[in-house]
Amino acid sequence: MKKTIILSLSISILILTTAAIQVVQECDATALKKELKRELRPDYKYDSSKTSRFTYKTKVQVKEIEVPLFMGEKYRFLFNTAGLSKDIKVEIYSKRIGHKKRKLLYEIEQKENQHIYVFEPTKSRKMYINYTIPESAEVEQKGCMIFVLGYKLAVLKSLD
Amino acid sequence: MQKVTIKIAAILVATSLLYACGGTQEETIEEDVIVEEVVEVENQIDYVLPSPLQIAELFKNAGLTYIGDLTNPISNVDNYNSKYDQKLNFGIYSADMAYCIMNNQTQESINYLSTLRKVSEKLWMTDILNSMGLSERLEANVGNEDSLTYIMADLQMQMDDYLDKNGMGYTGSIIFAGAWIETMYLGVKVNENETNEKLISRLSEQAIILESLIASIKQNDDENEFSELITDLEKINAHFAEFDNESEDEFVLSAEAVKSLSEDVTALRAKTIGE
């Protein structure tokens, strides 16, 4: 009897551990950022990043990220959606939520078999990234979105 | 008895499987949910602060020249005993290293790297600097400013990643505050030495960053640990009162405003490094 209980407990622990590892693996922010870093080369340099982790809820959620940019400089916005189990809406606005003069500058249209998205603003001012996370009945489900910002101030030589 | 045991075992395994495979139940559950468009907008906004390297490069492109002895002496490193001072001065020394790197002061850069390592040991962040072989990479790229700045950018990425993984995002804001104060100090001092319109324009533009920096620190100050720093930064921000976020026009401080900004930045920097 003991053997059966020990065996079943071991199987249960194994199953639960595997499930826990899967959750963590769903968001390996370091690896996802590295993928984006490759998209910066050769012209852009890494500037900053933001990993947004969230738990799906039974209602739609909106998260906003403020990105200050310096005038006249070139920037590359990179997004990695590989840590998401459901598509989320990514939009970039000129002003924050609730501002009268808020304009939509860019919207990601998620495509199958694509998880890296690039946006290069034509004008550089403060910008606002909005993530709209859809509702989900599975409220335990987690996801993460990776954003990396690259900048180019001058003509840079490529680096091997 | 054996039947009971088998039942317990079966329940355990089935419960585990149900938990682990929760994802496959989506369609069935969704059918029972009444679809309702309820949107929850988070009150808290996240801030992405630029790297100190980018600001230093902007200043350099605007004519920030190298003046020796402007940076924080490495001998001060042993004076920083509180975590707060260590975080701020990690930022100060990072900005100094960036300044040296961009002006091909390789030996100075390596000295600052050793100093950063010391501070990071106190902050338990040693792994970042050790894992990259930074000294070797700096030495191997002496004289190649582009490569050196890429190395600095790599360091920034490692640091952001470390802070993020360890749930220390707020530390990033404090480190950045130190780096920002030092870069501003270098900017105003070089400008005092020789007035430079382009540099003044870049100094004025920092209004955009300062607003976000203050908001980011406030957001992480539930225990009022940083209220003094916030007050000091707000005092600097008062110099940018005429800056209009809505305007498309370039904002440039007057000569008088630059002078008083220089005084306040110099005073704040002296307080931060413990002069």
Interface residues (C-beta under 8 A of the other chain):
Chain A: M1 T4 I5 L7 S8 L9 I11 S12 I15 L16 T18 A19 A29 T30 K33 K37 K45 Y46 D47 S48 S49 K50 T51 S52 K57 T58 K59 V60 Q61 V62 K63 E64 I65 E66 V67 P68 L69 F70 M71 E73 S85 R96 I97 K101 K126 T132 E135 S136 A137 E138 E140 Q141 F147 L149 Y151 L153 A154 L156 K157 L159
Chain B: M1 Q2 T5 I6 I8 A9 A10 L12 V13 T15 S16 L17 Y19 A20 G22 G23 Q25 E26 I29 E30 D32 V33 E36 E37 V38 V39 E40 V41 E42 I45 D46 Y47 V48 L49 P50 S51 L53 Q54 E57 L58 N61 D146 S147 T149 Y150 A153 D154 Q156 M157 D160 D161 D164 K165 R202 E205 I208 I209 E211 S212 A215 N245 E246 E250
